[in-house]
Amino acid sequence: MMRYRLTIILSLAISLLAFAPVAEAEFKRNYALAKKSFEDGDYQKAIEKFKDAINDNPESAARVKLYGMRYDSYLPHYFLGEAYFQLNDCESAMAAWNQAMQIGVVQGQNEFGSMQANMATCKVDVVEAVDVSRIAAEATSEIDTLEGAANSFAGLQSERLLQPEWASNWQPKLSQGRELAQNLRQRLGTAVTDADPDAIEAIINEAKRGVSSLSDSENLARAQVQALESQSAEAQRLAREEAGRGLQDAMRRARAAQKYDEGNARMESLLADLQRQISVGDNLGATASALNLKEQTQIIDNVLRRYNLSIQDWQAEQQSIADRKPPAGLKRIAEAYFSGDYEAVASQANPDSFDKERAKIQALLFRAAANHKLYVRSGEQQSSTLRQVQSDIRAIKQINSRFSPYIAAFSPRFLALFQQTG
């Protein structure tokens, strides 16, 4: 019995000893494959292998035997962040770098300077948090506008010329608009409680579309009233001529708008609708009434207006994307600072060369931090340099009194001076 137990214990011990080298070899193999993929520019594959290495061994090390007798640093979290950075995924990159900072090994390696510079770049490129209360107020205003459009449309209910078809044609459109306003107001309350800016933005867009739809219906109804009021043959002839000119003018504007060839799927759909309505206008014969012509003119104008608004939204979105990118000059200043070239930053940083407040603040911040480094190096003897530092800090606070530097990028002494300077 004793011999049987001894045999089992020896077998387990041998199994454990055999497993340990396999697990150790696995993280080394994954780390080597990840670095090879990173060097080859295959960052997605590198991310997968760095994650595999971290799962096998999450602890960084300054010196590990990886390739036979060759030693190398083991910094999987740092390189994982670098791979995400190359894919422009700053959120994931910052998470990996922060983990590397918590582990602590990377601070003593050559890669630390590059990591700080890239972290600063990500910090500059981060879009400020959405102000939920601001967009909620905008949503409330749009819903109020929708209700106002419904009330304006409802004012036509007493129009004698519209009464024969009000219940079948116009009332459903009015009811739909009012129900939409009520539904959006309820959803807005939930979205504000959940602090969900995307849901609020969706409510704003739905309200705008509802206003546009009600306005279109009201314009068509008013056009019908105007046409019905022209009863005499002469009035009808003049009205038809005027409506025909209006239709031709609307069709000319619509054809000109089709030359714009950029945009998104919604613009393409609106363009197709515009082309259909132009075709309808072309097919209206000489016997078409002024009412028919005005209705078609109004339809073309409505589609054209929505098409132009879609173009404006697309252009604004493209401009917003361009505005979020840090200027090249600011990136050069950041790289010079984190590489230790403080003289270059102090002499070349020109905040006035940037139009955006965020870029101007960052340029002032890097110049102040660089001059502070030079002031400390001088043994704190250059009082004029210190005054320049304080002047830049005051300029930052004058632009944005709530601004606070990213603590991982600057020295504690500079951060303390920043807080003390008023």
Protein Blocks (a to p, Z undefined) as FASTA:
>chain_A
ZZmmmmmmmmmmmmmmmmmmmmmmmmmmmmmmmmmmmmnopamlmmmmmmmmmmmomcgc
fbdcfbhjaccdddfklmmmmmmmmnopaklmmmmmmmmmmnommmmpmklmmmmmmmmm
mmmmpccdddfklmmmmmmmmmmmmmmmmmmmmmmmmpmklmmmmmmmmmmmmmmmmmmm
mmmmmmmmmmmmnopaklmmmmmmmmmmmmmmmmmmmmmmmmmmmmmmmmbfklmmmmmm
mmmmmmmmmmmmmmmmmmpcgdcfklmmmmmmmmmmmmmmmmpcfklcfklmmmmmmmmm
mmmmmmmmmmmmmmmmmmmmmmmpccfklmmmmmmmmnopamlmmmmmcfklpmblklmm
mmmmmmmmmmmmmmmmnoomammlmmmmmmmmmmmmmmmmmbccdfklpcfklmmmmmmp
ZZ
